[in-house]
Amino acid sequence: MGDMTSEGGHLSAGIDLSQFYQVFFEEAGENLESMEQMLLNLDIGNPDDEQLNAIFRCAHSVKGGAATFGFADVAELTHQMETLLDKLRRHELTITAAMVDVLLASGDALKAQLARHQGNGGDVVDTTELLFSIRAHAEGQTAVVLPVAAAAPKQAPAATPAPTPAAAPAAVAAKVGTRALELRVGPLPDPSVADNLVDLFKEITNLGTIEPLDAGRDADGVRRFKVVTSSSDNDLIDLFGFHVAREHVHLMPLTSGYGFHDGAPGAPVETPKSDPGYGFFDDAPGAPNQAAGAAAAATPAAEAAAPAAAPKPAAPKAESKAAASPESSTLRVSVEKVDQLINLVGELVITQAMLAQNGKGIDASQYQQMASGLADLERNTRDLQEAVMSIRMIPMSLVFNRFPRMLRDLASKLGKKVELMQVGEATELDKGLVEKITDPLTHLVRNSCDHGIEMPAERIAKGKPEHGTITLIASHQGGSIVIEVRDDGKGLNREKLLKKARERGLDVSDGMTDAEVYALIFAPGFSTADQVTDVSGRGVGMDVVKKNITALGGTVEIDSAEGYGMTVRVRLPLTLAIMDGMSVGVGEEVYILPLNSVVESFQVQPGMVKTIGGSGRVVEVRDEYMPVLDLEKVFEVPRFDFDRSTNIMVVVEAEGGRVALLVDELLGQQQVVVKNLESNYRKVDDVSGATIMGDGRVALILDIGALIRRARH
């Protein structure tokens, strides 16, 4: 942060600007993120004016803040981006995929520059080639090769042809000659505002001359002026933009008699098609050299004139509303504060449980107010708890939004065509889980792209569309969130999986179900890839994916149809901080079973439990045998009430297996605040955490997955 103060200090004039840095960095980050999303969603063949305007505003906001705080490198790059984007939104240039690539690379470079200014380290970002490339695009040079300096430094020297840099400075520095333009201002509710622009123009002596074209006629709210100047379009629009919204300022060539012939001012007149250079002044940088190119450029430029002639006043209002809403409707709070709040609510839940337990014995008729007060407290505590938990919940779109860019780069690297579909991105998940689920999901998406989706030629040969589709789906099911990664690629080959498993010496048989065969790819180091690429090998690291998800209390399932694609389904609890549990008693101890793992409970009848192999015990439940675990023996619970019989079984399931737990009694169902045992004490086998009960005692929360693994072994 030290260098920031020196850079921004000269602007402060007694005000310490450093207090505003954090807000600038957060807003710039949000702007760059939304700019990237909009660029990825842009339809290059038919770009939406609204989106081009929004992308321009993002770059403009970052430039304004960077200039204020003295971050010259950020301001310079965003200024060049702004120039290109301004020409695109005014249809002086037609957007191409190469321009989108260069703008995306610029966004990456800006993120790196901002990270450096924020004090996160990193080298100074070299943007020379990016700046040249943006300028070249803005000047209309079509054969620009995108310098991949930001993304792949090794390729940078080869990215720009040798002769071009020599010619570039001359092209960039070329001075625009004096020319006559038509300036349209409007539509404005009060057209007389345009007269202020005339006064402003005249005050600045070196700009040129300005005179009205329409003799004060402003029936449509649009004023027209003849401007003779040597200044660039951008400089003029920047100047007028201080008084009038940029969307209301239009510059165009001045043709003979234009603005004077019948019906011209305000009439939606179709632009003469015979003017091939429409929208470009003579010798302008960016004017197409060939007649064909000029004719092609004429159409979008003509469309640019339409908004001025046939105004759509609703659009600017919508833009200003959209721009204002995030400021008014959101509040930024640090995660530490939210965590502290959740912790306090957790303590309140425990206190309320203690009061509820102590209040059970009171006579409700005698202490009616106290009883109703305790009931109200319980209801309010639960509502407060849910409200506070919802603060931590963030939409899955935050995770999904990183994939379009990643897939775009990955698909072009692999020579594949991939489309990404997102369903249920508004589904909410606990912030702590979102951070932990991002890496496993990234791995699954990369796998689908690399080894699921086939090459375009192979897909066409199979009768599939050339573009592969990867679908991300998030949905709520009960107390869990289910995230699916689907692809319409080649799917898993059962025979190939079995063959690989035998080669690795795994215990497999032809009688295994499909689900069991597909689960083989979770074996450590197991891969079905014929050659492992630098991207991924389906199976390499899948064991890590499963391990990470299981550690979060989740499960992974695979479904596949060979030749049609596969689905990986990840099921997770909604939050890790508070859970519904069933409390069971064993001797004097109380244990908590996660409610979503509990299947059923029943009383043990004589002859139901059978002993096998001398030591193992199983119980038959509806024609299914499952292992029996006696919690008294597992946790070595001391017993003082010897006459008591353990005759209740609770069936629990996790990781695709079931086990019956022997307990003394079922105590009830309640919400419990999960406390991390490992950070407060140490790791205990078969225990995933602890909670504080209503009477102040600590109860252990059982790790059902670990108990099932124990029973298997």
C-alpha positions, 0 to 999 in steps of 0.5 A: 500500500506504500506506493499507492500513497505516493502515487495518489498523494498529489491529488489529495490536497489535504484529504487522505484518499487512502481511506477510499482505496478499498472501496475503489478496489472492490468496485473496480473488481466488480466492474471487471468481473461484470465486464468479463461476463458481458464480453463472454455473453456478447453475440458477436454476429449481432451485438446488443447496443445495451450490452456494448453500452454497459461494457463501456460504462464498466471500463469508464468507471474503472478509468475514472477511479484509477485517474482519481487515485493516480494509478496511471497504468490502470488509467492508461489501459482503460482509456485505450479500452474505452476508445475501442469500446466507444467506437464499437457502441457507436457502430463506427467499428464492427466487433470481432472475436479478436477484439473480444479476445484483446478486451478479455486479455486487457481485463486480466491485465487490469486485475493483475495491475489492481492486485499489485496496487492493492499490495498483493505483490506481483511484478509490474504488468507489461501492457505494451503489446496489449496497448498496441493491439487495442489501438490497432483494432481501434484504428480498424486494422483487421489483421491484428494478431492478439498478443497473448502477453497476459495469458501466455508470456512465452508466446509473446515475442511471436504474437506480433509480426515484426514489421508491424511495430515499426509502422504502429507509432506512425499510425497511432500518432497520425493527427486528425485533419480539420473536418466538418461534422454534424453534431446531434444532441438529444433527444433531451427533455429541454433542448435548450441545454444544448445551447450550453454546449455551444457556449462551452465549445466557443470558450475553448479557443483551439477547438474550432467553430460551431453553428446551428444547423436547424435554426433552433427547430427542436420539435423532436428534442434533438438539436443539430450543429455544424462543427468544424474542428481538428479534435478527435471524436473521442475528445469532443464526446468527452467534452460534451459528456460533462453536460449531457449523457454520452448516449445523447451525443452523436457525431456524423459526417456533414453531407451537402445540404444535410440538415436543411432539406425538407423533413430532415430534422427529426424525421426518421429518414433512411440514410442514403445507401450510396454513401459508402463511407458513412460514419467515417470522415475522410482519411480517418483512422479506421475507415475501410480502405476497400469499397466492399469493406466500406459498404459493409460498415455502412449498415451498422453506422446507419443504424447508429443514426436511427436512435437519434432520429427515432428516439427511445427515451426508455433505455437511458432511464433503465441504464441509470436505474440499473447503475444506481441499484447496487449502491442503494440495495446492498451493504458490504460487511466483512466475513469476520463480522458475519461469522462473529454474528453466527457464533453469537446466535449459536450461543443464544440457541444454546442458552434458549435450549437451557431455558427451555429445559429448565422451564419444562418442570414449571407449572404452566397455569401458575407461571403462564407469562413465563411459559408463553415468554419461553415459547416466544423466545424459542420461536424468535430464536429459530427465526433469528437463527435462520435469518442470520444463516441466510446472510452467509448464503450466497448464490451458486452463480458466484461459483458458476460464473468462473466457468464460462471464461475457463471453458472458452480458453480450455476449448480453444486450447483443445480445439473443441467447441463447447457451450456451457449451460447453467441451471439454478444459479440462484440456488443458495449455498453457505459461503464456507461451502462455496469456497471449498466446493469450487476446486472440485467443481472446476476439476469436474468441468475440466474433465468433462471438457477434456475427456468427455466432449469429443472433437468436432469432427468425431461428433459430426461423424456420430451424428451429434451437433458440432458443439458439445454442451456442458450443463451445470445444475444446482437445486435444493433437495430436502436439507441438501444442495445437489450440484450436477455436472453433465456433458453430452460427450462419449460417457464412460466405457464399462469394459474399458474401466474393468480392463484398467481396474484388472491391470491395476490389480483391483478386485473387480468382477463382471457381475458388478453393477454399473454404479459400482463400475463407474465408482472405480474412477474414484480409486486413487490414481485411476485414469481412463485416459489413453494419454494424459494431457496437461489439462486432466485425465478423467480419473486423475485426481477424482479420488481427491475430488471425492475425498474433498466432498466427503470431508464436507459431509457430501456424496458423489454419484456418477451416472453414464450412458456410453456414447451419450454423455455422463453426469456427476452428481454432488450432494452437500449439506446446505450449511456446516454451522448448524444442523438438525440432529437426533440425540440418542442416549448410551449409558449416561452419554448423549450422542448426536446423529445427523438427521439427514443420515438417519433412515429409521429406528426400531426395537430389537426383537429376539432372534433378529440379530445374527452372529457371523464369522465368530465376531461380526453381527448383522440384523435383518431389516426387510430382507436386507442384512446390515452390520450392527455396531454397538455404540457402547463398545465403540466408544467404551461407555462406562455403564452403571445401570446394569439392569438396563437393556440396549434394545433400540436400533437406529439405521443410518446411511452414508457413502452408499452403505447402511449400518444399524447402531445399538442405543439405549434410548432415543432422546429427541430431535433438535437443531444443534450448533456445530462446534469444531472439535479438532480446532478446540481439542483434537481429532477424535475417531468416528466423531465429526464435531461437538455441540453444547446441549440444553443442560450445558453438557457437551454431546459428540456428533457422530461421523456416520461415514467413518462408522460405516467404514469401520463396520465394513472393515 
